[in-house]
Amino acid sequence: MLVIAIIWGIASLANGINHSAGVAKGNPTLTAAATAGAGEPCAPGAIAVKPIVTDKTLTDPRQSFGPTETPYFGFSLKNIGAVDCSFNVGSAQQFLTVTSGSEIYWSSKDCDRSDTFDKTMVIKVGQTLNSQPTSWDRVRSSTTGCNAASGQAVVPAGGATFHLSVSVAGVLSDKTQGAFILR
């Protein structure tokens, strides 16, 4: 189920990105906020990636989750450069990783990525694009899968601090963002 949700969420970003400053709410109709097509590639440093950790309401960032609450992961991209530019937002370029300290607990690289694809879009100066957040069932990932259905072990909770990092087309999210606690 998580694999499907992740692929759906990744595809949502590439196929039609919400154009707003906040996290996508509910199950909105996604609209193309950036134009598909050619253009000068974004210069290094022109795109900022921000991890988003939220809950099932998908309304506000969350930093703490109770024992029965499910974290949802997503990200935003923002063109902080001086010109409109093209950037590969395709699911083949998107990677999410959950760590605690130096240990990797979960990585989207362990999910089935057979349906991923590349998609280049032009992102306007100052424009923010948001992915549709996807749920995480609080399990580790491994080469055999990335969800509870694939038999993965539950991660420790009880106040454990985790960190979501995101990479899109080689651009990494800010390491000071994406922290959350599982109670």
N, C-alpha and C positions, 0 to 999 in steps of 0.2 A: 504494500500500500504506500509506504514512504517513497519507494522508488518511483512509482507512478506520480505521486505528488511532486516530487523533485523535478522530474522530467517535465510535468505540466507547468510548474512554476518557471522553470528555465525557458521552456518554449513560449510561455506568456511574455517574458521579457523580450525575446527575439521577434515574436510575431506581432506584438502590439503593446507598447509600453505605456503605462499610465503616465500622464503628464501632470504632475502635481508635486508639491513640496513634501507631502506626507506619505505615509504608507498606504497602499491600496486598501480600501475598505470593502469588506464582504466579498461578493463575487461580481465586481463591476464588469461592464463590457469594456474590454480593453481597446484603446484607440491608438493609432500610430502617432506618436508625439514627435518622432524624428522622421525625416524622409529617407527612404531607402535609396541607395544609389551611390554614385561615385562622388569624389571630392578629395581634397588633399587629406592624407592620413593625419590623424591627431598627433601633434608633436609630443615628445615625452613631457610629462607633467601637466598636460592639458586636461586630462580626465581624472577626476577624483572618484574613488569607489568608497562607499560607506556601508558597513554591515548594518542590518536591521534585525533586531531580536524583538519579537512582539508576542501577543497571545492570540487566542482564537477570534477575538474581536477585530484584530488587525488594525486597531485605531492608534495606539500609542506604543512607543518603545517600552520594553519591560526590562528590568534588571534582576528580578527575582521570581521564581516559580515554586509554588507549593508542590507537595508530593503527587498530587493528581492532576496538575496543570501541564499542558503540552506547550513547549516553546515552538514558535514559528520563526523561520529564518527567511530573510530576503536581503536585498541590497538596493542602493541607488547609485546612479552614475550621474556626474555633473561635469559639464564642460566648463572648466575654470580658465581655459585658454583665452587668447585674444581674437580667435577667428572660428567660424563654423568649421567642422572637420569630420572626416569619416572614421568610424570606429567599429570594430567587429564585436557585436553584442550577442553573437550566436551562442547557443547552448554548448557547443564544442569548446568554447573559450571560457566558460564559467566554472569555477571551482570554489566550493565552500568547505571549510575545515573548522572543526571544534577541537580546541586544546584545553588542557589544564596544566599549567606550568609548561614544561617542555614536552609533555606527552600528548600525542595525537590520539583523541578518542574516536573521532568520526571524520570521514572525508567523503565528499561526493565522488571522488575518484574511484571509490570502491563500489559505487552504484553501477547498474547497467547503463552504459553510455552509448549503446549501439544506435540509438535514434538521435544522437546529437548532430548539430549542423552549424555551419558558419553563416553569419548574416551581417553584412556591413551596412551601417546606417549613418546618415549625416546628423550630427548633434550640434545644435545651434549654441552660440556663446551664451553661457548662463543657464542653459536648459538642464533640468534635472529629470531623469528617467527612473522610474521605480519598478522593480520586479514584483511579481505577485508572491507574497510569502508562502512558504510551504512548511508543513509540520515536521517535527523531529520527534520520534518516539522514544527518545532518551536511551538509545542503545549505542554500543560501539559499532564500528564498521571494521571490515577486514576484507581480504581478497575474495571471501565467499559471499559478501553482500553488505548491505548498509541499513537493514531494518530488522525489526523483531521477527517478521515472517521468514527471514533467512536464517533464523536461529542465533542472532547476535546477542551478546550479553548486555544486560542493563548497566548503565554507567553509575558510578557512586553518586549519592546525593547527600542529604543531611547537612547542607551548608557548603557543598563543594562549589568552587568558583570555576567557571569555564569562560572561554573566549571564542567568539565566532570571527573568523577572518575570511575574506572573500578576495578572489583574484578573477579579473575579467580581462582577457586578452593580454595577460602578463602584468596588468596594473593591480597592485595590492592595496587592500583597504588600510586605513590608518590603524596602527597597532594600539592606539589609545582608545579605540571604540570597540564595541561588540562584547563587552564583559557582561556576564549574567551568573546568577547563583541558582542552583537546584537545591531546594530544601527537602 
